[in-house]
Amino acid sequence: MADINHFEYGWITPAISYALSVLGSILGLICAGRIRTAPSAGQRAWWGLLAAWALGGTAIWTMHFMAMLGFGVTGSRIRYDVPITVASALIAVASVGIGLAIVGTGRLSVVRIIGGGLFTGAGVAAMHYTGMAAMRLDGQLGYDGNRVALSVLIAVIAATVALWLAVTVRRGLAIFASALVMGVAVNGMHFTGMSALSVHLHEQRGEIAGAEVGTLLVPIVLLVVFGVVGLVYALLAAPTDEDRAAAAYLDARRSPAPAAADPTTGAGPVGAVAPDPVGLRARSTLARPGAQFPSRRDRPPR
């Protein structure tokens, strides 16, 4: 059995992976908080997509890949199958998105949170072991069943807590504290699953197919940078509840208030004069019994 090193570059890779998981969790929790307050179904779907990308893409999958940079096997190079690596990222984003759809629509309940946590946790575990299956090296991978089960359990618990926080946490300090806890849970699940791995080297070494880590690192870093910038821009550009309340207040101030009706007669606004058709009031006065026509001397000169 080959020697495995999970921290080939020291504590740099786990520190970066933890920072990415915290950053993605912060952005994801903020986006998820907009789902229930969005005024339309389209906006709820938009915020759900952004939250799924932040949590599944940045906090989970990118953290997994950055932690894998520190993984090394003595006596073998490591390369990655690109289609399987991309599939693992899609699994992470899709599982988180479906979990958010379960808890973010309809009446919030314990059953919804547990159901969403089970689905999302299973998806996160599937992402992890799909990413491991994308590795190509001069050896055969083996796993300890007990540690694999423990990593899946951690993934389910972490996903359940993350979904509960996504629909309940609103304040900035609480979001930051929740992101720190989620970062510990995501990294704990990853390294628990990695500790279950063993590698048995082949006696005959051959050419290893696949992309090297450096080849994948550049597009992934660019994807993370543009993704984070896009999430931040979307959050800053979107109107908040305070912005909508201020706009409604200004609209109410600009529009004239309707006059109040007369409380005694209910015949119309207080002090308002009813419109008089041309000559109607004068003709009705002359038509009353006893009304006097103006004399010739009272008429104005022509």
Phi, psi and omega in degrees: 000133185283155176281136182244136177238117180272350182228062185295330179252025180078213184269009180293310183294316177294328178293317179294319181296321178293319179298320178294321179294322178292315179299313178296325179293319179299310180295321180294319179294322178294316179295320180295329178294339180276349186294310184286338180265356180293137185282345184224162180295324179297318178290325176297319177295322179297312180292327176295321178296316179295319178295321178295321178293318182294313182283308183286319184279314185268307186290333186249299188289314180296322175301317179299314183292319179295322177294329179290342177297331179272004181271130179217149179239123181294124177095006180209144171277162181234129173230172187229140174281117187295312180300320179291324177296316177296321179298323179296323177294318180295324178298317181297312182293317182294319182294319178292319179298317179292322177298319177294325178294326180292314184270341185267354179241147180078190182283129181289132181211165179296322181298318179296316182296316180294317178298316177295322179294319178297315181295312183293319179298318177296323177294320178295317177297320177297320176301315183298310185281339170291319176297324177292323179292342178283348180288141176236122179208173181277065181181176179246134182274141175227156184227144172276120187299321182295318180287328175297315178298321178295320179294322178294319178298318177298320180296318180293315179296315180297319180293320179296314178296320180296317179292321177297317178295325183297330183255359182239329185276133180231324187281152186298314182294320179294322178297316181296315179296320179295322179294323177297318179293318179296324177299318177297317182294315182295315179293324177297319178296317183297309185286337172293317176294323179292326179292342178280352186275141171224150183234128175249112185289148175284149178289323178256126181266143179224186179287136181259123179274155178122176182266142176286164182299318181299327179293322180278337187295316184297308180295328180291318178297316178298320179296320179293315182298309181293325178295316179294317178299318179296320178295316179297318179297317180298321179291320181287327183280335183285138177291139177272178177297323178294322178296316179294322178294320178295320179296319178295323179294317179293322177296321179292326178289325182285326181280134181293140180282138179292143181292146182282147179284156178295119184292341183272317183252338184066018187273003180143183181300143180296129177080000181278144179256125181294144179296141183247114175302160187299117174075358185294318181292321179294317181294323179292329177292317180290335183278352181287150179298138179085000180286138183259133173287145179297139179289168182296324182289339180274352181282146178293145178299147179278000000 
